[in-house]
């Protein structure tokens, strides 16, 4: 008799995906399953499959066969649902296979999604947003806390929390993360900005100028220093009207948000921000034109 699913839960990643646990009847046998009887898992956390990579895998399967079996569970009407190996299943379809080697085991809906998530994370097949959505689905569908989910899938609670925070970013930034226009380092920095419009503005600059994480950190640090909250924490100094007029004039002249910092004694500094090397060169040329 196959092991009960409950005994695998709560013991970390290894217990969830060991081959011994996946085999039917505790044996090491592999079943040949008609591919027409296999259906994908609707809860599959992976949303994007690279068609070119699938074609390459299909060509390999045509030549050598499928080396690594997929894992299935039997459902009603003599059908089988994929637990892990959907990419191999799709490539096998492309290769024209009629049967496919598979392990068959019993598993609940909850266990199936957990194991699909774990397999994809271990293979690094999921992008950050797919992982975040999978975490959110598990939490909401099965009424789990972040701590409980952490125990079940073997990930630190802080890691889960960081992924879930990504879902608070504007949709355009989430798409950029999925399409690998930015990485997790950029996304974490963007989350430090409270205003979605500012997040989008910085994101567009990152993509346009291919800013590194380090450069992005410098830009966001400068923006945070100018935030209203930071300003409220400092002793307010009333800016004379003529300074305000000068600030407005300089901002228009340089086409940049010029800022003034003035202390009680009237001393201070003028800051002219720039967003790229090209922008800096433009500002320098304006200075040259003044000469």
Phi and psi restraints in degrees (value plus and minus 20) as a CYANA .aco file:
   2 UNK   PHI     -87.0   -47.0
   2 UNK   PSI     131.5   171.5
   3 UNK   PHI     -86.8   -46.8
   3 UNK   PSI     128.4   168.4
   4 UNK   PHI     -90.2   -50.2
   4 UNK   PSI     120.3   160.3
   5 UNK   PHI     -79.5   -39.5
   5 UNK   PSI     -56.7   -16.7
   6 UNK   PHI     -78.7   -38.7
   6 UNK   PSI     -52.9   -12.9
   7 UNK   PHI     -87.5   -47.5
   7 UNK   PSI     -40.5    -0.5
   8 UNK   PHI    -103.8   -63.8
   8 UNK   PSI     -45.4    -5.4
   9 UNK   PHI     -98.7   -58.7
   9 UNK   PSI     127.2   167.2
  10 UNK   PHI      63.1   103.1
  10 UNK   PSI     -14.5    25.5
  11 UNK   PHI    -134.5   -94.5
  11 UNK   PSI      -7.2    32.8
  12 UNK   PHI      74.7   114.7
  12 UNK   PSI    -199.4  -159.4
  13 UNK   PHI     -82.5   -42.5
  13 UNK   PSI     -65.7   -25.7
  14 UNK   PHI     -75.8   -35.8
  14 UNK   PSI     -62.8   -22.8
  15 UNK   PHI     -86.9   -46.9
  15 UNK   PSI     -47.9    -7.9
  16 UNK   PHI     -96.9   -56.9
  16 UNK   PSI     -48.3    -8.3
  17 UNK   PHI    -146.9  -106.9
  17 UNK   PSI      -3.8    36.2
  18 UNK   PHI     -84.4   -44.4
  18 UNK   PSI     124.3   164.3
  19 UNK   PHI     -83.5   -43.5
  19 UNK   PSI     -53.4   -13.4
  20 UNK   PHI     -80.1   -40.1
  20 UNK   PSI     -59.8   -19.8
  21 UNK   PHI     -90.9   -50.9
  21 UNK   PSI     -46.9    -6.9
  22 UNK   PHI    -102.5   -62.5
  22 UNK   PSI     -40.0     0.0
  23 UNK   PHI     -93.8   -53.8
  23 UNK   PSI     124.8   164.8
  24 UNK   PHI     -94.2   -54.2
  24 UNK   PSI     117.9   157.9
  25 UNK   PHI      43.6    83.6
  25 UNK   PSI      -3.8    36.2
  26 UNK   PHI      53.4    93.4
  26 UNK   PSI     -11.0    29.0
  27 UNK   PHI    -114.4   -74.4
  27 UNK   PSI     156.0   196.0
  28 UNK   PHI    -124.1   -84.1
  28 UNK   PSI      -4.4    35.6
  29 UNK   PHI     -92.7   -52.7
  29 UNK   PSI     131.7   171.7
  30 UNK   PHI    -136.9   -96.9
  30 UNK   PSI     114.0   154.0
  31 UNK   PHI    -113.9   -73.9
  31 UNK   PSI     124.0   164.0
  32 UNK   PHI    -115.4   -75.4
  32 UNK   PSI      93.2   133.2
  33 UNK   PHI    -128.8   -88.8
  33 UNK   PSI     114.8   154.8
  34 UNK   PHI     -81.2   -41.2
  34 UNK   PSI     106.6   146.6
  35 UNK   PHI     -85.3   -45.3
  35 UNK   PSI     -44.4    -4.4
  36 UNK   PHI     -89.7   -49.7
  36 UNK   PSI     -37.8     2.2
  37 UNK   PHI    -112.5   -72.5
  37 UNK   PSI     -20.9    19.1
  38 UNK   PHI    -117.3   -77.3
  38 UNK   PSI     114.8   154.8
  39 UNK   PHI    -143.3  -103.3
  39 UNK   PSI     124.6   164.6
  40 UNK   PHI     -86.8   -46.8
  40 UNK   PSI     142.6   182.6
  41 UNK   PHI    -106.7   -66.7
  41 UNK   PSI      96.2   136.2
  42 UNK   PHI     -84.0   -44.0
  42 UNK   PSI     -38.7     1.3
  43 UNK   PHI    -114.0   -74.0
  43 UNK   PSI      -9.0    31.0
  44 UNK   PHI     -74.2   -34.2
  44 UNK   PSI     101.2   141.2
  45 UNK   PHI     -89.6   -49.6
  45 UNK   PSI     -44.1    -4.1
  46 UNK   PHI    -100.0   -60.0
  46 UNK   PSI     102.9   142.9
  47 UNK   PHI    -121.2   -81.2
  47 UNK   PSI     -45.7    -5.7
  48 UNK   PHI    -136.7   -96.7
  48 UNK   PSI     108.5   148.5
  49 UNK   PHI    -140.4  -100.4
  49 UNK   PSI     103.4   143.4
  50 UNK   PHI     -90.2   -50.2
  50 UNK   PSI      93.3   133.3
  51 UNK   PHI     -84.8   -44.8
  51 UNK   PSI     -56.6   -16.6
  52 UNK   PHI     -84.9   -44.9
  52 UNK   PSI     -62.3   -22.3
  53 UNK   PHI     -86.1   -46.1
  53 UNK   PSI     -56.9   -16.9
  54 UNK   PHI     -83.4   -43.4
  54 UNK   PSI     -60.7   -20.7
  55 UNK   PHI     -82.2   -42.2
  55 UNK   PSI     -60.4   -20.4
  56 UNK   PHI     -85.1   -45.1
  56 UNK   PSI     -62.6   -22.6
  57 UNK   PHI     -86.0   -46.0
  57 UNK   PSI     -59.3   -19.3
  58 UNK   PHI     -81.8   -41.8
  58 UNK   PSI     -60.4   -20.4
  59 UNK   PHI     -84.0   -44.0
  59 UNK   PSI     -58.9   -18.9
  60 UNK   PHI     -85.8   -45.8
  60 UNK   PSI     -61.0   -21.0
  61 UNK   PHI     -85.4   -45.4
  61 UNK   PSI     -58.8   -18.8
  62 UNK   PHI     -80.1   -40.1
  62 UNK   PSI     -58.4   -18.4
  63 UNK   PHI    -100.9   -60.9
  63 UNK   PSI     -63.5   -23.5
  64 UNK   PHI    -135.0   -95.0
  64 UNK   PSI     -30.4     9.6
  65 UNK   PHI      64.9   104.9
  65 UNK   PSI     153.5   193.5
  66 UNK   PHI    -106.4   -66.4
  66 UNK   PSI      92.3   132.3
  67 UNK   PHI     -95.9   -55.9
  67 UNK   PSI     -63.0   -23.0
  68 UNK   PHI    -123.8   -83.8
  68 UNK   PSI      97.1   137.1
  69 UNK   PHI     -82.4   -42.4
  69 UNK   PSI     134.8   174.8
  70 UNK   PHI    -111.0   -71.0
  70 UNK   PSI     153.3   193.3
  71 UNK   PHI    -139.4   -99.4
  71 UNK   PSI     110.0   150.0
  72 UNK   PHI    -146.7  -106.7
  72 UNK   PSI     144.4   184.4
  73 UNK   PHI    -147.9  -107.9
  73 UNK   PSI     124.8   164.8
  74 UNK   PHI    -100.0   -60.0
  74 UNK   PSI     116.1   156.1
  75 UNK   PHI    -138.1   -98.1
  75 UNK   PSI    -188.7  -148.7
  76 UNK   PHI     -91.0   -51.0
  76 UNK   PSI     145.2   185.2
  77 UNK   PHI      39.6    79.6
  77 UNK   PSI      15.0    55.0
  78 UNK   PHI      36.6    76.6
  78 UNK   PSI      18.8    58.8
  79 UNK   PHI    -133.7   -93.7
  79 UNK   PSI     144.3   184.3
  80 UNK   PHI    -150.7  -110.7
  80 UNK   PSI     113.3   153.3
  81 UNK   PHI    -124.2   -84.2
  81 UNK   PSI     121.1   161.1
  82 UNK   PHI     -93.7   -53.7
  82 UNK   PSI     108.4   148.4
  83 UNK   PHI    -112.0   -72.0
  83 UNK   PSI     -69.7   -29.7
  84 UNK   PHI    -166.9  -126.9
  84 UNK   PSI     126.1   166.1
  85 UNK   PHI      87.0   127.0
  85 UNK   PSI       6.3    46.3
  86 UNK   PHI     -84.4   -44.4
  86 UNK   PSI     -54.8   -14.8
  87 UNK   PHI     -82.2   -42.2
  87 UNK   PSI     -64.0   -24.0
  88 UNK   PHI     -84.3   -44.3
  88 UNK   PSI     -57.1   -17.1
  89 UNK   PHI     -83.7   -43.7
  89 UNK   PSI     -65.8   -25.8
  90 UNK   PHI     -83.6   -43.6
  90 UNK   PSI     -61.5   -21.5
  91 UNK   PHI     -86.0   -46.0
  91 UNK   PSI     -56.2   -16.2
  92 UNK   PHI     -85.3   -45.3
  92 UNK   PSI     -56.6   -16.6
  93 UNK   PHI     -81.2   -41.2
  93 UNK   PSI     -66.5   -26.5
  94 UNK   PHI     -81.8   -41.8
  94 UNK   PSI     -53.9   -13.9
  95 UNK   PHI     -97.7   -57.7
  95 UNK   PSI     -29.4    10.6
  96 UNK   PHI      61.8   101.8
  96 UNK   PSI       1.1    41.1
  97 UNK   PHI     -88.2   -48.2
  97 UNK   PSI     124.9   164.9
  98 UNK   PHI    -116.4   -76.4
  98 UNK   PSI     -49.2    -9.2
  99 UNK   PHI    -150.1  -110.1
  99 UNK   PSI     141.5   181.5
 100 UNK   PHI    -162.3  -122.3
 100 UNK   PSI     117.5   157.5
 101 UNK   PHI     -90.9   -50.9
 101 UNK   PSI     115.7   155.7
 102 UNK   PHI    -174.2  -134.2
 102 UNK   PSI     128.5   168.5
 103 UNK   PHI    -109.3   -69.3
 103 UNK   PSI     121.0   161.0
 104 UNK   PHI    -139.0   -99.0
 104 UNK   PSI     108.7   148.7
 105 UNK   PHI    -162.3  -122.3
 105 UNK   PSI     146.9   186.9
 106 UNK   PHI    -112.4   -72.4
 106 UNK   PSI     117.8   157.8
 107 UNK   PHI    -180.8  -140.8
 107 UNK   PSI     124.4   164.4
 108 UNK   PHI     -98.8   -58.8
 108 UNK   PSI     147.5   187.5
 109 UNK   PHI     -75.9   -35.9
 109 UNK   PSI     -63.0   -23.0
 110 UNK   PHI     -82.2   -42.2
 110 UNK   PSI     -65.9   -25.9
 111 UNK   PHI     -84.4   -44.4
 111 UNK   PSI     -58.8   -18.8
 112 UNK   PHI     -80.4   -40.4
 112 UNK   PSI     -66.2   -26.2
 113 UNK   PHI     -87.4   -47.4
 113 UNK   PSI     -59.6   -19.6
 114 UNK   PHI     -79.8   -39.8
 114 UNK   PSI     -66.3   -26.3
 115 UNK   PHI     -89.6   -49.6
 115 UNK   PSI     -56.8   -16.8
 116 UNK   PHI     -83.2   -43.2
 116 UNK   PSI     -61.3   -21.3
 117 UNK   PHI     -83.6   -43.6
 117 UNK   PSI     -67.2   -27.2
 118 UNK   PHI     -82.8   -42.8
 118 UNK   PSI     -64.2   -24.2
 119 UNK   PHI     -80.9   -40.9
 119 UNK   PSI     -64.5   -24.5
 120 UNK   PHI     -87.2   -47.2
 120 UNK   PSI     -58.0   -18.0
 121 UNK   PHI     -85.6   -45.6
 121 UNK   PSI     -64.1   -24.1
 122 UNK   PHI     -83.2   -43.2
 122 UNK   PSI     -54.9   -14.9
 123 UNK   PHI    -104.9   -64.9
 123 UNK   PSI     -24.7    15.3
 124 UNK   PHI      39.1    79.1
 124 UNK   PSI      17.6    57.6
 125 UNK   PHI    -108.8   -68.8
 125 UNK   PSI     -36.9     3.1
 126 UNK   PHI    -116.0   -76.0
 126 UNK   PSI     123.4   163.4
 127 UNK   PHI    -103.3   -63.3
 127 UNK   PSI     149.6   189.6
 128 UNK   PHI     -80.3   -40.3
 128 UNK   PSI     -58.4   -18.4
 129 UNK   PHI     -90.3   -50.3
 129 UNK   PSI     -58.3   -18.3
 130 UNK   PHI     -82.2   -42.2
 130 UNK   PSI     -60.6   -20.6
 131 UNK   PHI     -84.0   -44.0
 131 UNK   PSI     -65.0   -25.0
 132 UNK   PHI     -80.8   -40.8
 132 UNK   PSI     -64.4   -24.4
 133 UNK   PHI     -85.3   -45.3
 133 UNK   PSI     -57.4   -17.4
 134 UNK   PHI     -85.7   -45.7
 134 UNK   PSI     -63.1   -23.1
 135 UNK   PHI     -79.3   -39.3
 135 UNK   PSI     -66.2   -26.2
 136 UNK   PHI     -82.4   -42.4
 136 UNK   PSI     -61.8   -21.8
 137 UNK   PHI     -82.7   -42.7
 137 UNK   PSI     -64.7   -24.7
 138 UNK   PHI     -81.4   -41.4
 138 UNK   PSI     -63.9   -23.9
 139 UNK   PHI     -83.4   -43.4
 139 UNK   PSI     -66.2   -26.2
 140 UNK   PHI     -95.9   -55.9
 140 UNK   PSI     -59.1   -19.1
 141 UNK   PHI     -91.5   -51.5
 141 UNK   PSI     -53.6   -13.6
 142 UNK   PHI    -138.5   -98.5
 142 UNK   PSI      -3.4    36.6
 143 UNK   PHI      33.3    73.3
 143 UNK   PSI      29.2    69.2
 144 UNK   PHI    -119.5   -79.5
 144 UNK   PSI     129.5   169.5
 145 UNK   PHI    -106.9   -66.9
 145 UNK   PSI     146.2   186.2
 146 UNK   PHI     -81.7   -41.7
 146 UNK   PSI     -56.5   -16.5
 147 UNK   PHI     -84.4   -44.4
 147 UNK   PSI     -62.7   -22.7
 148 UNK   PHI     -87.0   -47.0
 148 UNK   PSI     -61.4   -21.4
 149 UNK   PHI     -83.6   -43.6
 149 UNK   PSI     -58.7   -18.7
 150 UNK   PHI     -77.1   -37.1
 150 UNK   PSI     -63.9   -23.9
 151 UNK   PHI     -85.3   -45.3
 151 UNK   PSI     -58.0   -18.0
 152 UNK   PHI     -97.7   -57.7
 152 UNK   PSI     -51.5   -11.5
 153 UNK   PHI    -130.7   -90.7
 153 UNK   PSI     -19.9    20.1
 154 UNK   PHI      54.4    94.4
 154 UNK   PSI       6.6    46.6
 155 UNK   PHI    -132.9   -92.9
 155 UNK   PSI     125.8   165.8
 156 UNK   PHI     -84.1   -44.1
 156 UNK   PSI     126.2   166.2
 157 UNK   PHI     -79.7   -39.7
 157 UNK   PSI     -59.1   -19.1
 158 UNK   PHI     -82.0   -42.0
 158 UNK   PSI     -56.5   -16.5
 159 UNK   PHI     -84.7   -44.7
 159 UNK   PSI     -64.5   -24.5
 160 UNK   PHI     -81.8   -41.8
 160 UNK   PSI     -64.3   -24.3
 161 UNK   PHI     -81.2   -41.2
 161 UNK   PSI     -61.5   -21.5
 162 UNK   PHI     -83.7   -43.7
 162 UNK   PSI     -59.9   -19.9
 163 UNK   PHI     -87.1   -47.1
 163 UNK   PSI     -62.3   -22.3
 164 UNK   PHI     -83.8   -43.8
 164 UNK   PSI     -52.2   -12.2
 165 UNK   PHI     -83.5   -43.5
 165 UNK   PSI     -46.5    -6.5
 166 UNK   PHI     -81.2   -41.2
 166 UNK   PSI     -47.5    -7.5
 167 UNK   PHI     -92.8   -52.8
 167 UNK   PSI     -27.6    12.4
 168 UNK   PHI    -107.0   -67.0
 168 UNK   PSI     -31.1     8.9
 169 UNK   PHI     -92.6   -52.6
 169 UNK   PSI     132.9   172.9
 170 UNK   PHI     -75.9   -35.9
 170 UNK   PSI     132.3   172.3
 171 UNK   PHI     -77.2   -37.2
 171 UNK   PSI     -58.3   -18.3
 172 UNK   PHI     -82.3   -42.3
 172 UNK   PSI     -58.1   -18.1
 173 UNK   PHI     -91.9   -51.9
 173 UNK   PSI     -58.8   -18.8
 174 UNK   PHI     -80.5   -40.5
 174 UNK   PSI     -60.8   -20.8
 175 UNK   PHI     -85.3   -45.3
 175 UNK   PSI     -58.1   -18.1
 176 UNK   PHI     -83.5   -43.5
 176 UNK   PSI     -55.7   -15.7
 177 UNK   PHI     -89.8   -49.8
 177 UNK   PSI     -60.8   -20.8
 178 UNK   PHI     -84.3   -44.3
 178 UNK   PSI     -58.8   -18.8
 179 UNK   PHI    -106.4   -66.4
 179 UNK   PSI     -15.2    24.8
 180 UNK   PHI      43.3    83.3
 180 UNK   PSI       9.4    49.4
 181 UNK   PHI     -95.3   -55.3
 181 UNK   PSI     -48.4    -8.4
 182 UNK   PHI    -153.6  -113.6
 182 UNK   PSI     146.8   186.8
 183 UNK   PHI    -137.2   -97.2
 183 UNK   PSI    -196.3  -156.3
 184 UNK   PHI     -80.0   -40.0
 184 UNK   PSI     -54.9   -14.9
 185 UNK   PHI     -80.4   -40.4
 185 UNK   PSI     -65.2   -25.2
 186 UNK   PHI     -82.1   -42.1
 186 UNK   PSI     -65.4   -25.4
 187 UNK   PHI     -82.0   -42.0
 187 UNK   PSI     -62.1   -22.1
 188 UNK   PHI     -81.4   -41.4
 188 UNK   PSI     -59.2   -19.2
 189 UNK   PHI     -87.9   -47.9
 189 UNK   PSI     -60.3   -20.3
 190 UNK   PHI     -82.7   -42.7
 190 UNK   PSI     -51.6   -11.6
 191 UNK   PHI     -86.1   -46.1
 191 UNK   PSI     -39.5     0.5
 192 UNK   PHI     -96.0   -56.0
 192 UNK   PSI     -30.1     9.9
 193 UNK   PHI    -112.3   -72.3
 193 UNK   PSI     111.4   151.4
 194 UNK   PHI    -100.0   -60.0
 194 UNK   PSI     -51.5   -11.5
 195 UNK   PHI    -111.0   -71.0
 195 UNK   PSI     100.7   140.7
 196 UNK   PHI     -77.4   -37.4
 196 UNK   PSI     -56.7   -16.7
 197 UNK   PHI     -86.6   -46.6
 197 UNK   PSI     -56.1   -16.1
 198 UNK   PHI     -89.6   -49.6
 198 UNK   PSI     -58.7   -18.7
 199 UNK   PHI     -78.4   -38.4
 199 UNK   PSI     -65.2   -25.2
 200 UNK   PHI     -85.9   -45.9
 200 UNK   PSI     -59.3   -19.3
 201 UNK   PHI     -81.0   -41.0
 201 UNK   PSI     -66.3   -26.3
 202 UNK   PHI     -88.3   -48.3
 202 UNK   PSI     -60.7   -20.7
 203 UNK   PHI     -77.5   -37.5
 203 UNK   PSI     -65.4   -25.4
 204 UNK   PHI     -82.5   -42.5
 204 UNK   PSI     -56.7   -16.7
 205 UNK   PHI     -86.8   -46.8
 205 UNK   PSI     -60.6   -20.6
 206 UNK   PHI     -79.3   -39.3
 206 UNK   PSI     -67.7   -27.7
 207 UNK   PHI     -87.6   -47.6
 207 UNK   PSI     -64.5   -24.5
 208 UNK   PHI     -84.8   -44.8
 208 UNK   PSI     -61.5   -21.5
 209 UNK   PHI    -126.2   -86.2
 209 UNK   PSI     -15.3    24.7
 210 UNK   PHI      35.0    75.0
 210 UNK   PSI      26.4    66.4
 211 UNK   PHI     -85.9   -45.9
 211 UNK   PSI     120.6   160.6
 212 UNK   PHI     -94.1   -54.1
 212 UNK   PSI     148.6   188.6
 213 UNK   PHI     -81.6   -41.6
 213 UNK   PSI     -59.9   -19.9
 214 UNK   PHI     -82.3   -42.3
 214 UNK   PSI     -65.4   -25.4
 215 UNK   PHI     -84.1   -44.1
 215 UNK   PSI     -60.9   -20.9
 216 UNK   PHI     -82.0   -42.0
 216 UNK   PSI     -59.5   -19.5
 217 UNK   PHI     -81.8   -41.8
 217 UNK   PSI     -60.3   -20.3
 218 UNK   PHI     -84.3   -44.3
 218 UNK   PSI     -63.1   -23.1
 219 UNK   PHI     -83.6   -43.6
 219 UNK   PSI     -66.4   -26.4
 220 UNK   PHI     -88.5   -48.5
 220 UNK   PSI     -55.8   -15.8
 221 UNK   PHI     -81.4   -41.4
 221 UNK   PSI     -61.8   -21.8
 222 UNK   PHI     -84.9   -44.9
 222 UNK   PSI     -61.0   -21.0
 223 UNK   PHI     -85.4   -45.4
 223 UNK   PSI     -62.0   -22.0
 224 UNK   PHI     -85.1   -45.1
 224 UNK   PSI     -52.6   -12.6
 225 UNK   PHI     -86.8   -46.8
 225 UNK   PSI     -45.2    -5.2
 226 UNK   PHI    -117.0   -77.0
 226 UNK   PSI     -15.9    24.1
 227 UNK   PHI     -88.0   -48.0
 227 UNK   PSI     132.7   172.7
 228 UNK   PHI     -76.4   -36.4
 228 UNK   PSI     -58.3   -18.3
 229 UNK   PHI     -82.6   -42.6
 229 UNK   PSI     -61.7   -21.7
 230 UNK   PHI     -84.1   -44.1
 230 UNK   PSI     -61.6   -21.6
 231 UNK   PHI     -83.9   -43.9
 231 UNK   PSI     -58.8   -18.8
 232 UNK   PHI     -85.9   -45.9
 232 UNK   PSI     -48.0    -8.0
 233 UNK   PHI     -96.9   -56.9
 233 UNK   PSI     -33.6     6.4
 234 UNK   PHI    -116.6   -76.6
 234 UNK   PSI     136.5   176.5
 235 UNK   PHI     -85.4   -45.4
 235 UNK   PSI     104.3   144.3
 236 UNK   PHI     -95.4   -55.4
 236 UNK   PSI     114.8   154.8
 237 UNK   PHI    -141.5  -101.5
 237 UNK   PSI     103.6   143.6
 238 UNK   PHI     -86.3   -46.3
 238 UNK   PSI     106.7   146.7
 239 UNK   PHI    -108.3   -68.3
 239 UNK   PSI     103.2   143.2
 240 UNK   PHI     -77.6   -37.6
 240 UNK   PSI     131.5   171.5
 241 UNK   PHI     -78.1   -38.1
 241 UNK   PSI     -56.8   -16.8
 242 UNK   PHI     -87.0   -47.0
 242 UNK   PSI     -50.9   -10.9
 243 UNK   PHI     -87.5   -47.5
 243 UNK   PSI     -59.8   -19.8
 244 UNK   PHI     -82.6   -42.6
 244 UNK   PSI     -61.2   -21.2
 245 UNK   PHI     -85.3   -45.3
 245 UNK   PSI     -60.9   -20.9
 246 UNK   PHI     -85.1   -45.1
 246 UNK   PSI     -61.6   -21.6
 247 UNK   PHI     -79.4   -39.4
 247 UNK   PSI     -64.2   -24.2
 248 UNK   PHI     -85.0   -45.0
 248 UNK   PSI     -61.3   -21.3
 249 UNK   PHI     -83.9   -43.9
 249 UNK   PSI     -64.9   -24.9
 250 UNK   PHI     -86.5   -46.5
 250 UNK   PSI     -58.3   -18.3
 251 UNK   PHI     -81.7   -41.7
 251 UNK   PSI     -61.3   -21.3
 252 UNK   PHI     -88.4   -48.4
 252 UNK   PSI     -60.3   -20.3
 253 UNK   PHI     -85.1   -45.1
 253 UNK   PSI     -65.3   -25.3
 254 UNK   PHI    -109.2   -69.2
 254 UNK   PSI     -24.6    15.4
 255 UNK   PHI      32.4    72.4
 255 UNK   PSI      26.1    66.1
 256 UNK   PHI    -172.7  -132.7
 256 UNK   PSI     135.0   175.0
 257 UNK   PHI     -99.9   -59.9
 257 UNK   PSI      65.8   105.8
 258 UNK   PHI     -90.9   -50.9
 258 UNK   PSI     117.4   157.4
 259 UNK   PHI    -143.7  -103.7
 259 UNK   PSI     129.9   169.9
 260 UNK   PHI    -133.9   -93.9
 260 UNK   PSI     118.9   158.9
 261 UNK   PHI    -144.0  -104.0
 261 UNK   PSI      94.8   134.8
 262 UNK   PHI    -147.0  -107.0
 262 UNK   PSI     113.0   153.0
 263 UNK   PHI    -116.0   -76.0
 263 UNK   PSI    -196.8  -156.8
 264 UNK   PHI     -82.6   -42.6
 264 UNK   PSI     -46.0    -6.0
 265 UNK   PHI    -106.7   -66.7
 265 UNK   PSI     -21.9    18.1
 266 UNK   PHI      71.3   111.3
 266 UNK   PSI     -22.4    17.6
 267 UNK   PHI    -105.9   -65.9
 267 UNK   PSI     138.2   178.2
 268 UNK   PHI     155.4   195.4
 268 UNK   PSI    -175.3  -135.3
 269 UNK   PHI    -170.3  -130.3
 269 UNK   PSI     138.4   178.4
 270 UNK   PHI    -131.9   -91.9
 270 UNK   PSI     110.8   150.8
 271 UNK   PHI    -135.8   -95.8
 271 UNK   PSI     108.4   148.4
 272 UNK   PHI    -136.8   -96.8
 272 UNK   PSI      81.1   121.1
 273 UNK   PHI     -95.9   -55.9
 273 UNK   PSI     134.1   174.1
 274 UNK   PHI    -157.8  -117.8
 274 UNK   PSI     134.4   174.4
 275 UNK   PHI    -124.3   -84.3
 275 UNK   PSI     -30.0    10.0
 276 UNK   PHI    -184.0  -144.0
 276 UNK   PSI     153.0   193.0
 277 UNK   PHI     -81.1   -41.1
 277 UNK   PSI     -59.6   -19.6
 278 UNK   PHI     -85.6   -45.6
 278 UNK   PSI     -58.9   -18.9
 279 UNK   PHI     -86.0   -46.0
 279 UNK   PSI     -59.5   -19.5
 280 UNK   PHI     -82.5   -42.5
 280 UNK   PSI     -63.6   -23.6
 281 UNK   PHI     -81.7   -41.7
 281 UNK   PSI     -56.9   -16.9
 282 UNK   PHI     -82.3   -42.3
 282 UNK   PSI     -63.2   -23.2
 283 UNK   PHI     -86.7   -46.7
 283 UNK   PSI     -60.8   -20.8
 284 UNK   PHI     -80.7   -40.7
 284 UNK   PSI     -60.7   -20.7
 285 UNK   PHI     -82.1   -42.1
 285 UNK   PSI     -55.5   -15.5
 286 UNK   PHI     -85.8   -45.8
 286 UNK   PSI     -60.4   -20.4
 287 UNK   PHI     -81.4   -41.4
 287 UNK   PSI     -63.2   -23.2
 288 UNK   PHI     -81.4   -41.4
 288 UNK   PSI     -56.1   -16.1
 289 UNK   PHI     -87.9   -47.9
 289 UNK   PSI     -48.4    -8.4
 290 UNK   PHI     -86.0   -46.0
 290 UNK   PSI     -59.4   -19.4
